[in-house]
Amino acid sequence: MSAALAPDIEGDAPLAIDVRGMTKRFGQKTVVDNVTLQVRQGEIVGFLGPNGSGKTTTIRMICGLLTADEGSGTVLGFDVIEDSLRIKNLVGYMTQKFSFYEDLSIAENLTFVARLYQLKPPGRHVDETLEALGLTSRRNQLAGTLSGGWKQRLALAACIMHSPKLLLLDEPTAGVDPKARREFWDEIHALAANGLTVLVSTHYMDEAERCHRISYISYGKMIAEGTVDDVVRNSGLVTFVISGPRLERLAPVLSALPGVEQVAPFGTSLHVVGSDLPLLEKSLAPVADKHGVAITRGETSLEDVFIKFMSDSTDNMAQNGAETASGPKTKSGTGARA
């Protein structure tokens, strides 16, 4: 599959991430299975897949929090296995869950982070970061009292304070309102324009479309890579839009037709998706007259493609059994999520 870069990123730009055959097992379960991933400097790559697909585990192997059982490669020019400590110091990692001290203020949290990275003087770095992220007016507000959007901004501020070369974002905007999400992505693109490389996992299709490229992982295996247009085009799916009365009763009828793989309501219409165009056209041909609806050719969405990927994949949890109650451990001893 094509992996076209954004127009402003040269094809020979150095690879910030170049890992091959990465595999991670927890007990009898293979969470990440022979994953290869390449991201060029200055790219924003969306990392997508269903819950439990191995996104978080892959990200943690890339930043050195987990050691791969198999595989090799480099991150920012350093060996992903042997140089994990050096990689950690050059990476900003924003976790799924807000992980800062809620009983400390924004400024106190950032001061703590500045001292962890031995930034001197810490006060100057905190002030500059607060200004850059629009947090100065809230510097004394307790982190626990912040809304989801402001917590997200604090987490991003902590991630970029030490001027990392690579930013790893693990579902950073879950539960955040649309305005805050848009502002967050505006900031991410501004950072990338200055050379920062970003790998971001997300379940939001509009966020995936903001990325230069996307990589889709399903139950531990890399399924597809490329631009959004690449992935949609190479999926082989075709979509028809059905509009008319009483569509809620028509949906189960359509689902039973040969060639129909998905039926989804979109407002006052139904989207019917399949991969065999002749069979789909044949099945839908009598529907218009029989049910008094209009059928037109539509545009396949990224969501349609991802649902197909999920339907075609086998859950590795079902194959290998559940994790132990204590869960897998990272190097620091905290529980790891797939």
MOWOBEL-V567480 format. One record per helix or strand of 3 or more residues. SS is the DSSP state (H for helix, E for strand). FROM is the first residue (numbers start at 1). TO is the last residue. If there is no record, write none. Layout:
# MOWOBEL-V567480
SS:FROM:TO  SS:FROM:TO
This chain:
# MOWOBEL-V567480
E:15:26  E:29:40  E:44:48  H:55:62  E:70:75  H:84:88  E:91:94  H:106:116  H:122:132  H:136:138  H:143:145  H:148:160  E:166:170  H:178:193  E:197:201  H:205:208  E:213:218  E:221:226  H:228:234  E:238:243  H:247:255  E:262:266  E:269:274  H:277:285  H:287:291  E:294:298  H:302:312  H:316:320
